[in-house]
């Protein structure tokens, strides 16, 4: 097998080739397909694949990254509680429960087109690396919390991998890049705010934190509140230290009842379907019982203008989630 098994003949394959080079799975621990690969960083498999390009308008491809974590997950209310808690610590992937398959996995995805590859390639590369590392680091604790079984597997010909791949020794464990001045400066936050529509109402809470009120037609009848977008330049993550945060919060009552189940459904659908934006974060029900989508950006993933890209995507996500909730 060649060192670069994916010819960059469309945006999806170009992104796939970048992910292969970033993760560096090696032929001994990897199975390739024409538009994807599965590899074993240690005991858990990670699957990366690109759908064929959509030719309507600008050619674009949906690229998925998913890491196995648990199997034999019980179908109980406690599972939804555990899932909601697990997504509190999401960064660039969501913790998703496939109820029919009785499995929990970590997932993220991106929509690849020529116009976004320059910044999506390094971002999804980091997302994939953090994801496979997080799956292995968190699997044992999650198995206890969910009362499930670690979804371990092995390469079909090489067998079980005894030694971890280099990709697993990432910032998730080492905390590299979590100290020093934040790159998500006030200027980056201001740039993100300027990219938002005129209907946005902006309030600077402090030097590195701004809240943006956005109209939301899916608010319950009689509710005066809209959605709130929080942009922060120095948020705290339990495992990854300080970094940037983009958090979209729906108004109280939006979505009605069973919000934890609906948050899981939103993560499943958003990751699996073309939406016009990237799935790099997670939906959950927050302590105030509001549906919230959060993306945490570790300092090492910083790119100029990244906050602005994700802030604009939040506006698109808001329209999408309104439509999704109306169908649930």
N, C-alpha and C positions, 0 to 999 in steps of 0.2 A: 504494500500500500504506500502511496506517495505521502510525503510530509504534508502536503496541502491537498486533501482529497476533494475539495469543493471549488470548482471553477466559478469565478465571480461573473456569471452570465446574467444575473438579475440581482436586485437589491437584497433579496432574502438570502441568496447564496453568498453574496459578499459579506453580509453580516454573519452568516454561519461560519464562513472561513475565518473571520476575525475571532469568533468565540472559540473555535477549535485551536487556533494559535494561542489564545489567551489561557485556556484551560490546560493545554498541552497534555491531552490524555494518553498519547502514545498507543501504538497498535496492539500492544500486549493486553491492554485493559480497556479496549474500545471496540465497539461494533459500529460500523458505518453503514448508512443507507444513502441513496442518491440525494436526499434532501434532509439529512439529519444524522445524528450519532447518539449512541448510548455509551456511557463510560462509568467506570467504578473508581472513584477516588479512594475508597476503602471498602466498606461493607454495604454501602447504599448506592443505588444507581441514580445517575442524573441523565435525563433525556433532553436533547436540544434538537429542534427541527424547524424547518421553514416551509410554510405552505406555498403552493404555486402562486405566482404573481396574479393579482387582479388587474385586468387591463382596462377597466372603466376609469376614464380620466388618467391621472398620473399613476403609472405602474407602482404597486406597493405589495409587500409581502408581510404576512403575519408570522413572526418568529417567536417560538415558545421555548421556555426553559423550565423544567420541572424536576424536582428531586424527591425520591421516595423517602418517607419517614416512618409511618406506622401502617400496620394492617390489623385486621380483626378488631376494628374500632367499634365499640358498642353503640347502638342507636338509642341513646338516652338523653334527657335534658342536660345531664352533667357534661356530656360531650360538647354541646353548644357553649356551655359556660367555660369549659377548658379552652375551646377554640377561640372564644372572644378574648380571654386572657392572653392566649399565645399571640394574638395579633396586636396586642398592646405594644409588643416589642418588635414589631415589623420594621424593616428598613426599606428594602427595595423589592421584597417578595411578600406574598401573603401566605398564611397557613390555611389550607383549604381541605375541607372534609368532603370526600365523595361518598355520599350516603349509600348508594347502590353497591359500590365496590368495597365499602367498609374500610376505606383507606384515607390517610392524611398525608398530604404532600406539601412541599413549598413550591410556589409557582410565580413566575413573572413572564411578561411578554412585551414585545415592541412591534410597532408597525414600521417596516423598513421601506423607505423610498429614497431616491437619489438626493433629495433636498435635506434630509435629516441625518444621513449616515455619518457625517463628520462628527456629530456630538452623540448620536445614539450608539455607535460602535464602542467607544470607551465606557459609556455608562452601562450598557448591557453586559459588557465584559466584567465590570466590577460586580454588577448584580448577580451574574452567574457564579462568580468566584465566591462572593459572600454567601450565596444560597447554598452551595454544596458544602461549604465549611459549616454554616449554621445547622444544616440537616444533621451532620455527624456530631456536632457539639451538643445539640439539644435533644437528640433522639432518645437517649436514656431517660432524661427527666420527663420528656413528653410521654413516653411509654407508661411511666408510673402515674402521671396525672390523668391520662386518658384511659388507663387500665387496658392498654392495648399491647401489641407485639411490635417490636422494631422490625421494619420491612426490609430486612437484610437479604441480599442476593449475591450472586457471583457471576463472573464472566463465563460465557458458555463453554469456552475451551481452556482458558487459563485458570479457571477455578476461583476460589476466594483470594482476595488480595490481603496479604498479611501486613504490608507496610503502607502507611498513608501516602498519598500523592502530595507533592509540594503545594498544590493549590489549596489544600486544607489548612496549611499553616499560614493563615491570612490574618488580617487586622482583626477579624472577629475574636481571635484568641489573644493576639499580641497587643491590640490597642494602638498600633502605630498611627501616627498622624492625628491623635486626639488632643495634643497639647499645642500651645503656641497661639498666636493671633488667628482668629477665624478668617477664612477667605470669603465667607458670605457676609460681606461688608454692607454698610448702609447704602453705599452706591449701588451694589448688586440688588438690594431690596428695592431701592428707588427705581431702578431700571425695570424690575418686575412689575411694580405698580403702574408705571407708565404704559406698559404693554396691555393692561386690562381695559375693558370697555368703559365708556364714559359713565354708564349707569352705576359703576362701582363707587361706593362711599368709603373713603380711606381714612383710617385713624392710626397715627403713630403712637403705639403704647409706650415704647421706649426706643433707645437708639437703634437696637438691632431686632425690633419686633414691630410688626404692623398688622392690623386687622382690616379686612376689607368686607364690607357688607354687599351682598349680591342678591338681586331679586330672584325669588324662587316660586314659580307658579304652583308647585306641588305642596305648598304649605297648607296645613289643615284650615278649614273654614273658620273664620273668626280670629285667626292668628295674624298678628301684625309683623311677625319676624320673618326675615329672609334667611338665606344661608350666610355663613361666615367663613371667610378664607383667612387663615393665619399664616403669615410668612415670618420665619424667625431665623436669625443668622447664627445663633449660639444656643441651640437647644441641646438637651442632655439625653443620651441614649444609654441604657443600663450596660450594654456590652461594648458599644462602639464609641463611647465618649461624647464629645461635643461636636455638633455639626449643624447643617441647615435643616429646616423643617417646613414642609408644605402640608397644611391640614385644612381640609374642607369639611365643615360641620353643617349638617342640615338642621332646620329649625325644629324645636320640640314638637312632637306629634307627627312629623313627616314619616311616612311609612307605616303608621298605625302600630299594630301589635306584632309580636314575634320578631323583634328586630334582630336578635342574634342569628336566627335562621335566615332572615332576609339578607343580613350582611354576608353570610357564607354564600348565599345564592348570587349576590352581586359580585363577589370575588370570582366565583366559578364562571359566570357569564362574561364578565369584563376581561378575564384572561383568555377565554376561548374564542371570543368573537371579535371581528373587526369593528372598532368603535370610533376611530378617528383620533385616538390618543393611546398612550402606552400604559400597561398595567405594571406599575413600579411602586408598589405600596400595598395597603390593605384597608378594606372596610371593616368596621367593628361598631358595636354599640358602646358609646362612651359612658362614664359614670353618671352623666346627666340624662341618660336614656335617649341620646340623639345618635343617629347614624353619622359616622365620621370616617373620612378617608384620609390616611396619613402616609406621607413619604418622608423618611429620614435620610438625609444625605450626609454620609460621613465626609470628613474633610478631604480625604484622598480622592473622592470622586468629583471634586470641584472642577467646573469649567465656567469661564465667563459667560454670562447669559443663561446658565442652566436654570436658575430660579425663575427667570422670566418665561422660559419654555414651559416649565411645569405649572406656573401660575395660569398661563393662558389655557393649558390643557385642563385645568380645574374648572374653568368656565364651560368648556365643552363637556366635561364629565357631569357637571350640574344638570345640563339639559338632558343628557343621556339617562341619568339616574331618575329624573322625574318620569321619563317614559317607562323605565323599567319598573318602578314602584307602582305605577298605574296598572301594570299587568299582573302584579303579584296578589 
